[in-house]
Amino acid sequence: MLNSRTIIRIFGLLLITEGIFMWFSIPVSFIFKEHDPLHFLLSGAITSAVGVVAYFSVRKSPLVLNRRDGYVIVTGGWILFSLFGTLPFLLTGSITGFTDAFFETISGFTTTGASILNNIEELSHGVLFWRSLTQWLGGMGIILLTLIILPFLGIGGMQLFSAEVPSPTPDKLHPHVKDTAKRLWLIYMIFTLSETLLLWAGDMELFDAICHSFTTMATGGYSTKQASIAYWDSPYIHYVITCFMFLAGTNFTLSYFAMHGQFRKIWSNEEFRWYAGFIGGFALLITLGLFFSTGGGMEAAFRNSIFQVVSILTTTGFVTADYLLWTPVLGVLIFILMFFGGSAGSTGGGPKIMRIVILLKNSTQELKRMIHPNAVIPVRLNKNAVAEGVVTNVLAFIAFYGVIAVFSMALLSAMGNDFDTSVGAVAATLGNIGPGIGAVGPSMNYADIHVAGKWFLSFLMLVGRLELFTVLVLFSPLFWRK
């Protein structure tokens, strides 16, 4: 049975938090002498006021939280954040339609980066800051942020942690979830600050450096420029962002080990070796393909290759080149990368490298079992046997992912989109990547998608960000039975 009063109380806390973050854009608007401060003040006030009413209306009820509540809070929290997050766009007039505003906002919070905007550089600095901030908050997780605050309410946060971070083998840096959340957020902020300073040292203005650091570390891909990172013809900036996209797509537990000098634990991690190997292998193939097909220099070919490979595999979605203009075989390689995702425990979306590795290992082990049917041949990761339950979960996830993707592509095609656009839009939103293929490629956006298509793709972003099961379980009749 759901503890509705506890859920309402936490929803209230989430909205209060979001309202406060909306006010962060007020000083930005003042600095650039723009006319948006009142709009952000009002947006934050409305959001916080609703949160205060919700919180205090049930403040005397007993605080009880179970696993079912966790699923409802995580999914509902993302939807609430996206609904109220439209206010700055609507009140400032940056986006006029609610559908487009919701699409842009949920794309931000889910760190997808799929946009409907054709006039990014005409937006005010305050709006651009809020747009980037939605991704930074969504990158490490809205609920993970509140886990730092939840103990103040007397609520244990493990149910929320497991619902929002549903990787096959979740790692905690501390026995207490609150302390884990603090450590993860500290690493996140250190990386964000470091990238900001490095980009500022290049040709970026400080404002652009901050916004791109927000969206890089969130593997979100929102840019302050219509041309994305291609706006800056600077190898230095391209390589800096590539490095931080790589870090953002790496398990943050390994980053914690690196900061404490435990480098052996990094390379001994099998998922990290596969992650680096996939990036290196695809980057090499595409570099050679670009070098021989374009006739340009090797450095430019390598830079465009490694940037696009890291960006798509980690589901960031920044671009420095239109990969749809490359030879078809290179475009196919990029499309394949859309079904990888970052490491478990990273801000990256997609199926995740760990699931890909377990799937490959289980497939090869199945061949051995056919030869030796009586032998016990477990799947091993990091020299440890992977529990059968985890393997089953991974196989179910991959099966669901494939079924949802195929069904969604067919549905989007039925809405009047061409095949390439349908395939590209589904792969890019379900995988939280942003740019796809067809009419939603890297030099285009989602503005021309039908209204119904935008709402459906918004749903796919949420499903992809919460890794399927957290959302899909809510559609099971068993979930709602007492």
C-alpha positions in Angstrom: 0.0 0.0 0.0 1.3 3.4 -0.9 2.0 6.0 1.8 0.3 8.9 0.0 1.0 11.5 2.7 4.7 10.7 2.7 4.8 10.9 -1.1 3.0 14.3 -1.0 5.4 15.6 1.6 8.5 14.6 -0.5 6.9 16.1 -3.6 6.5 19.3 -1.7 10.2 19.3 -0.7 11.2 18.6 -4.3 9.2 21.6 -5.6 10.6 23.9 -2.9 14.1 22.8 -4.0 13.3 23.5 -7.6 11.8 26.9 -6.9 15.0 27.9 -5.1 17.1 26.8 -8.0 15.0 28.9 -10.4 16.0 32.0 -8.5 19.7 31.2 -9.4 18.9 32.8 -12.8 17.9 36.1 -11.2 21.5 37.4 -10.6 22.5 36.2 -14.1 19.8 38.4 -15.6 20.9 41.3 -13.4 24.5 40.9 -14.5 23.6 41.0 -18.2 21.0 43.8 -17.6 18.1 41.8 -18.9 14.4 42.1 -18.2 13.8 38.5 -16.9 14.4 38.8 -13.1 10.7 39.3 -12.3 9.8 36.2 -14.4 12.3 34.0 -12.6 11.2 35.4 -9.2 7.6 34.6 -10.0 8.4 31.2 -11.4 10.3 30.2 -8.3 7.7 31.7 -6.0 4.9 29.8 -7.7 6.8 26.5 -7.6 8.0 26.9 -4.0 4.5 28.0 -2.8 2.9 24.9 -4.2 5.7 22.9 -2.5 5.2 24.6 0.8 1.4 24.0 0.7 2.0 20.3 -0.2 4.7 19.9 2.5 2.9 21.5 5.4 -0.6 20.1 4.5 0.7 16.6 5.6 3.5 17.6 8.0 1.8 15.9 11.0 1.4 12.5 9.3 3.8 9.7 10.2 6.8 9.4 7.9 6.8 5.9 6.3 8.6 5.0 3.0 8.7 1.7 1.2 10.0 0.5 -2.1 6.7 1.1 -3.9 6.7 4.7 -2.7 10.2 5.1 -4.0 9.2 4.2 -7.6 6.2 6.7 -7.4 8.4 9.5 -6.0 11.2 9.1 -8.5 8.9 8.9 -11.5 6.5 11.5 -10.2 9.4 13.8 -9.1 10.8 13.9 -12.6 7.4 14.7 -14.1 6.7 17.4 -11.4 10.1 19.0 -12.0 9.4 19.1 -15.7 5.9 20.5 -15.4 6.9 23.4 -13.1 10.3 23.8 -14.9 8.3 25.1 -17.9 7.4 28.3 -16.0 10.6 30.2 -16.8 10.3 29.4 -20.5 6.6 30.3 -20.6 6.7 33.5 -18.5 9.7 34.9 -20.3 8.1 34.1 -23.7 11.2 32.1 -24.7 8.9 29.2 -25.7 5.2 30.0 -26.3 3.5 26.6 -26.4 3.2 24.4 -23.4 4.0 21.2 -25.3 7.3 22.7 -26.6 8.1 24.1 -23.2 7.5 20.7 -21.5 9.5 18.9 -24.2 12.5 21.2 -23.7 12.3 21.0 -19.9 12.0 17.2 -19.6 14.7 16.9 -22.2 16.8 19.0 -19.9 16.1 17.2 -16.6 16.5 13.8 -18.2 19.8 15.0 -19.7 18.6 14.1 -23.2 19.4 17.3 -25.0 16.7 17.0 -27.7 15.6 20.6 -28.5 12.8 22.3 -30.3 14.6 25.7 -30.3 15.7 27.4 -33.6 16.8 30.6 -31.9 19.1 29.6 -29.0 21.4 32.6 -29.4 18.4 35.0 -29.2 17.5 33.7 -25.7 18.4 35.7 -22.7 21.3 34.7 -20.5 18.9 33.9 -17.6 16.9 31.5 -19.7 20.0 29.9 -21.1 21.4 29.5 -17.6 18.1 27.8 -16.4 18.1 25.6 -19.5 21.7 24.4 -18.6 20.9 24.1 -14.9 18.0 21.7 -15.6 20.5 19.3 -17.1 23.1 19.8 -14.3 20.4 19.0 -11.7 19.1 16.0 -13.7 22.6 14.6 -14.3 23.4 13.6 -10.8 19.7 13.1 -10.1 17.0 15.2 -8.5 16.3 12.5 -5.9 19.9 12.0 -5.2 20.2 15.6 -4.3 17.3 15.4 -1.9 18.8 12.3 -0.2 21.1 14.8 1.5 18.0 16.5 2.9 15.8 13.5 3.6 17.4 12.3 6.8 16.2 15.7 8.2 12.7 14.4 7.7 13.5 11.1 9.4 13.2 9.2 6.2 15.7 6.6 5.0 16.7 7.1 1.4 17.6 3.6 0.2 14.3 3.1 -1.5 14.8 6.3 -3.6 18.4 5.5 -4.3 17.7 2.0 -5.6 14.7 3.3 -7.7 16.7 6.2 -9.3 20.0 4.4 -9.7 18.8 1.0 -11.0 22.1 -0.3 -12.4 22.8 -4.0 -12.4 25.4 -3.7 -9.6 25.0 -0.4 -7.8 28.0 0.9 -6.0 27.8 3.0 -2.8 30.8 4.9 -1.5 29.5 4.8 2.0 27.1 2.5 4.0 24.8 5.5 4.5 23.0 6.7 1.4 23.2 10.3 2.6 27.0 10.2 2.8 27.1 8.4 -0.6 25.1 11.3 -2.1 27.4 13.9 -0.6 30.5 12.3 -2.0 28.9 11.9 -5.5 27.8 15.5 -5.5 31.2 16.7 -4.3 32.9 14.9 -7.2 30.3 16.2 -9.6 30.9 19.8 -8.5 34.7 19.4 -8.6 34.6 18.2 -12.2 32.2 21.0 -13.1 34.4 23.7 -11.6 37.5 22.2 -13.2 36.0 22.2 -16.7 34.6 25.7 -16.3 38.1 27.0 -15.5 39.7 25.1 -18.3 37.1 26.3 -20.9 37.4 29.8 -19.6 41.2 29.6 -20.1 40.4 28.9 -23.8 38.3 31.1 -26.1 35.0 30.7 -24.2 33.4 33.5 -22.3 32.9 32.6 -18.6 29.1 32.4 -19.0 29.4 29.9 -21.9 32.1 27.9 -19.9 29.7 27.6 -16.9 26.8 26.5 -19.0 28.8 24.0 -21.1 30.4 22.6 -17.9 26.9 22.0 -16.5 25.7 20.2 -19.6 28.9 18.2 -20.2 29.1 16.7 -16.7 25.4 15.9 -16.9 26.0 14.3 -20.3 23.1 16.4 -21.5 24.4 18.3 -24.5 22.5 21.6 -24.3 24.6 24.4 -25.7 24.3 28.2 -25.7 24.9 28.1 -29.4 22.7 26.8 -32.2 25.7 25.1 -33.8 26.7 23.4 -30.5 30.4 23.0 -30.0 31.1 23.4 -33.7 30.6 27.2 -33.0 34.1 27.2 -31.5 36.8 26.3 -34.1 39.2 25.5 -31.3 41.0 22.1 -30.9 41.7 23.0 -27.3 38.0 23.4 -26.4 37.1 20.3 -28.4 39.7 18.2 -26.5 38.8 19.7 -23.1 35.1 18.8 -23.6 36.0 15.4 -24.9 38.0 14.6 -21.7 35.2 15.7 -19.4 32.5 13.8 -21.4 34.7 10.7 -20.9 34.9 11.4 -17.2 31.1 12.0 -17.0 30.5 8.7 -18.7 32.8 6.9 -16.3 31.5 5.3 -13.0 31.8 8.1 -10.4 33.1 5.5 -7.9 36.2 5.1 -10.1 36.6 8.9 -10.1 36.5 8.8 -6.3 39.2 6.1 -6.2 41.3 8.3 -8.6 41.0 11.3 -6.3 42.4 9.1 -3.5 45.3 7.8 -5.6 43.9 4.3 -6.0 44.6 4.0 -9.7 45.0 0.3 -9.8 41.3 -0.1 -9.0 40.4 1.9 -12.1 42.2 -0.3 -14.7 41.3 -3.5 -12.8 37.6 -2.6 -13.3 36.4 -4.6 -16.2 33.6 -2.3 -17.2 36.0 0.6 -17.5 38.4 -1.4 -19.7 35.4 -2.3 -22.0 34.3 1.4 -21.9 37.7 2.7 -22.9 38.1 -0.1 -25.5 34.8 0.6 -27.2 35.7 4.3 -27.5 39.2 3.6 -28.7 38.0 1.0 -31.3 35.2 3.1 -32.8 37.4 6.2 -32.7 40.2 4.4 -34.6 37.8 3.1 -37.3 36.1 6.5 -37.8 39.4 8.4 -37.8 40.7 6.2 -40.6 37.5 6.5 -42.5 37.4 10.3 -42.2 41.1 10.5 -43.2 40.7 8.5 -46.4 37.3 9.8 -47.3 37.8 13.5 -46.8 41.5 13.9 -47.6 41.9 16.2 -44.6 44.6 16.1 -42.0 45.0 13.2 -39.5 44.6 15.5 -36.4 41.3 16.9 -37.6 40.0 13.5 -38.5 41.0 12.1 -35.1 39.5 15.1 -33.3 36.2 14.9 -35.1 36.1 11.2 -34.6 37.0 11.0 -30.9 34.6 13.9 -30.1 31.6 12.4 -31.8 32.3 8.9 -30.5 32.6 10.0 -26.9 29.7 12.3 -27.2 27.3 9.7 -28.6 28.5 6.8 -26.6 28.2 8.7 -23.3 24.8 10.1 -24.5 26.0 13.7 -24.2 25.0 14.8 -27.7 27.4 17.6 -28.4 28.6 17.8 -32.0 31.5 19.4 -33.8 30.6 17.9 -37.1 27.5 16.6 -38.9 28.0 12.9 -39.0 25.1 12.5 -41.4 27.4 14.1 -44.1 30.1 11.4 -43.6 30.3 8.3 -45.7 27.3 5.9 -45.0 29.5 3.3 -43.2 30.7 5.9 -40.7 27.2 7.0 -40.1 26.2 3.4 -39.4 29.0 3.2 -36.8 27.7 6.3 -35.1 24.2 4.9 -35.1 25.4 1.7 -33.4 27.0 3.8 -30.7 23.5 5.1 -29.8 22.8 1.7 -28.2 25.7 1.6 -25.8 25.4 4.3 -23.1 27.8 5.3 -20.4 29.1 3.3 -17.5 26.9 2.2 -14.6 27.1 4.8 -11.9 27.8 7.6 -14.4 25.5 10.4 -15.5 25.3 8.8 -19.0 22.0 7.3 -20.3 21.4 4.4 -22.6 21.6 0.6 -21.8 25.0 1.1 -20.1 28.3 -0.6 -20.8 27.9 -3.0 -18.0 24.8 -4.5 -19.4 26.4 -4.8 -22.8 29.4 -6.6 -21.3 27.2 -9.0 -19.3 25.1 -9.7 -22.4 28.2 -10.5 -24.5 29.7 -12.7 -21.7 26.5 -14.6 -21.2 26.2 -15.2 -24.9 29.7 -16.7 -25.1 29.1 -18.7 -21.9 26.0 -20.1 -23.4 28.1 -21.6 -26.3 30.3 -23.3 -23.7 27.2 -24.7 -21.9 26.1 -26.2 -25.1 29.4 -28.1 -25.4 29.5 -28.9 -21.7 25.8 -29.2 -20.6 26.6 -30.5 -17.1 29.2 -27.9 -16.3 28.4 -24.9 -14.1 29.8 -22.0 -16.1 28.9 -18.6 -14.4 29.2 -15.2 -16.0 32.1 -13.4 -14.4 32.7 -9.7 -14.0 35.8 -8.4 -12.3 36.7 -12.0 -11.6 33.5 -12.5 -9.5 30.6 -14.6 -10.5 27.6 -12.5 -11.5 24.4 -13.6 -9.7 21.8 -15.3 -11.9 19.3 -12.7 -10.8 21.5 -9.9 -12.2 22.0 -11.8 -15.5 18.2 -12.3 -15.8 17.6 -8.7 -15.1 20.1 -7.6 -17.8 18.5 -10.0 -20.4 15.0 -8.7 -19.5 16.2 -5.1 -19.7 17.8 -5.7 -23.2 14.6 -7.5 -24.4 12.3 -4.7 -23.1 14.6 -2.0 -24.6 14.5 -3.7 -28.0 10.7 -4.2 -27.9 10.0 -0.6 -26.8 12.4 0.8 -29.4 10.8 -1.2 -32.3 7.2 -0.4 -31.1 8.1 3.3 -30.7 9.7 3.5 -34.1 6.6 2.0 -35.7 4.3 4.3 -33.8 6.3 7.4 -34.7 6.2 6.3 -38.4 2.5 6.0 -38.1 2.4 9.7 -37.0 3.7 10.7 -40.4 7.5 10.8 -39.8 9.8 9.2 -42.4 11.6 6.0 -41.4 15.0 7.6 -40.8 13.5 10.2 -38.5 11.4 7.7 -36.6 14.4 5.5 -36.0 16.7 8.3 -35.1 14.2 10.1 -32.8 13.5 6.9 -30.8 17.1 5.9 -30.5 18.1 9.4 -29.4 15.3 10.0 -26.9 15.1 6.5 -25.4 18.9 6.6 -25.1 18.9 10.2 -23.8 21.3 11.2 -26.5 19.6 14.2 -28.2 20.7 14.3 -31.9 19.6 11.3 -34.0 19.4 10.7 -37.7 17.0 11.9 -40.4 15.1 15.1 -39.7 16.4 15.1 -36.1 20.1 14.9 -37.0 22.9 16.9 -35.5 22.3 20.0 -37.6 18.5 19.9 -37.0 16.1 19.5 -34.1 12.7 18.3 -33.0 10.7 21.4 -33.8 8.8 19.9 -36.7 7.8 16.7 -34.8 4.0 16.4 -34.4 2.5 17.5 -31.0 1.6 13.9 -30.2 5.0 12.8 -31.2 6.6 15.3 -28.9 4.6 14.0 -25.9 5.4 10.4 -26.8 9.1 11.2 -27.1 9.0 13.0 -23.8 7.7 9.8 -22.3 10.6 7.9 -23.9 13.1 10.3 -22.4 11.7 9.6 -18.9 11.6 5.8 -19.5 15.2 5.9 -20.7 16.5 8.1 -18.0 15.0 5.9 -15.2 16.2 2.8 -17.1 12.8 1.3 -18.0 11.7 -0.7 -15.0 11.2 2.2 -12.6 8.6 3.7 -14.9 7.2 0.5 -16.4 6.5 -1.1 -13.0 3.9 1.6 -12.5 1.8 0.2 -15.4 1.6 -3.2 -13.8 -1.7 -4.0 -12.1 0.3 -6.0 -9.4 2.0 -2.7 -8.3 -1.3 -1.1 -7.3 -2.7 -4.1 -5.5 -2.7 -4.0 -1.7 
